[in-house]
C-alpha cells in the first residue's frame, strides 16, 4: 500500500499553495477525500496508465422533499394573470413564481446570525431549496457537505458547498446555495 500513498500524493499538488490560504485548505481537503476513497493502485505491466481503484460510496440518496411554500404554475393562470405577471416582471424565471426573495434587512439579519458558524470547512446539511423545472435543486435537499467557499459582499447570503458524494457519483459536486437553505451540523455522531 506504500505505492498507493505515493500515487495519492501526486494526485493533488498541495505544496504549490501558500500555507494558511483558502486554496491550500481546499487542496488539502480534496487530497484527504481522495486518499479516504482510494482502495489501491494497479500499475500496468506493459507501461500503460496506472489504474486506481476506489471504495464504493455507501451514502444513500435522501428522501424526497416538498417545498414549504406555495408554488404557482404559469400554465394554470388565466390569460389576464399571465400578462399581469409578465408585465410586472418580464424576467420571471421560467415564467412562474417561486418563494419570496429576502429584503436587504432580512438578508443582513440572516448573514449576521450565520456568522457564529459560517466558516470554511464547516459541515452542513441542505434543508431547503427553490423549485425548478428540472428538479435539480430539489435533489440536493437532505444532502450533507462542507462549506467550500464564502462569497463576496455582492452575494453575502450565498456560499459554495462541496456536497458529499452519493452512490455512483464519481465527480465533485460544488453547489452555490443560499444560507437560508443550509444548517450547520454540530455533531455528526448524534445525527
N, C-alpha and C positions, 0 to 999 in steps of 0.2 A: 504494500500500500504506500510505500515511500514514493514510488513513481507517481502515484495519483496526486499526492500533495505537491510534488514538483510541477505537474501539469496544471494543477489548480492555481498555483502561484503565478503562472504565466497567463492565466485567463483574464485577470483584471490588473492592470498596471496601476497599483495604488501609490507607488513611490513618486510618480510624476506630479502629484498634487501636494500643495503645501500643507503641513500639519496644522490641524485646527480649522481648516476651511470646510465649507459645506460640500464641496466637490470631493474632498478627501473622505468625508463621512459617507457619502453616497457610494463611492468606490469600495470602501471597506464593507459596507452593508451588502452590496452586490456580491463581493467576494465571499463573505460569510454565508450568504444564501446558496451560492454556487457550491461551496465546499460541503455544506449540510446536505445538499441533494445528490452530490456525486457518489456513486457506488463503486466505480472503478474505471480504470483506463486500460484499453486493449490496443497495444501497438500492433501495426500491421507487419507481418513477416517479410513482405516484399517491398517495403518502402512506401506504402500508401499512407494516407492520412490516419492518424490515431483516432480510435473510436472511444467516445466517452459514454459510460453507462450511468443512468441516474435512478435513484429510488423513486418509486411511484408516489405521487402526492395523494394523501388519503383524505383530504378535506372534501366534504360533501357540499353540494350546492345548497344555499339557504332556502328556506320556504318562500313561497310566492308572497308578494306584497301587494296590498291595495292602498291607494292614496287616502290620506285622512282629510282631504279637501275635495270639493266638488269640481268635476271636470265637465265643461260644456262643449259638446261636439258641434263643430261648424255645420255639418250637414243636417243636424237636427233643428237648426234655426230656420225661421221664416225668411223670405227674401228681404223684407224690411230690416230685420235684425242683422242679417248678414251685411247689408250695405252700411248700417249704422256702426257695426263693429269694425269694418274695414275703413270707414270714414274717420273713426276716432283714432285708429292706429293702422296705417297701411302696411306696416311691417309685422302684423300679427303673426307670431310664429306658427307656421303650418296652418294659419287661419283658424285657430281655436284658442280658447282661453286656458290658462293654467293657473297655478297658485299665485297669490298676490305677492308682488315684489316688496321688499322691505324699504321703508323710508330711510333717509340719511341718519336720523336719530336712532331708529331701530337697529340699523347696521352698526353704528358706533357703539351702542349698548351691547350688541352681540359680540363684537370684537373685544370690547373691554372685559366682558365676562369670560371670554375664552383665553385671556392672557395668562391665567393660572396654569393651564395645562397645555396650551398650544406651543409646541416646540418640535424641532426635528427629532425624529426617532420615536415619537410618542405613538403607542399602539392605539388604534381607533376602530370603531365599528360604524358602518354606514347604516343610518337609521331612517333616512327619508330620501326623496328624490322628486324631481319634476317629471310629469308624464310626457312620453314622446311617442311618435308613431311607430318607430321600430322596436320600442321596448328596451333598448339598451341601458338607459339609466336605471330602470326599474330592476334589472337583473343584478345590479350592484347592491341593492338593499339587503342587509344582513351579513354582508361580507366584512372581513377584518382586513386591516392593513396597517401601514406605517406612514406617518407624516413624512413626505418626501421633500417637499419644498414649500416655503412660505411665499406668498405673492407680494407684489409692491403695493404701495398705498392706493393705487388705482383699483386694485382688486383685493382690498384688505379683508373682505368677507369670504374669500376663497383660498383653498390650499390644494396642493397636489398630494395625492395619497397613492402609495405603492401598494396595490392590493395583493394579498396572499394568493398564490395560485390554487385553482380548483383542479379536480381530476382532469387529466389530459391537456391541461394548459402548459405550454412549454415556453411561452414568451412572457416578458414582464408587462404588467398592466399598470400604468400610472394614470389615474383619473383626476380630473380637475373638478373638485367638489366644493359646494358651499359649506361654510362652517355649521350652519343650522342643520345640515344633513348628516353630521357625524357626532359621535360621542366618544370620550376617552375611555379606554379600558384600563382600569387602575390595577386590577389583579386578575390575570388570565386563569390562574389556578382555581379561582372560585366560580368563574362563569362557565 
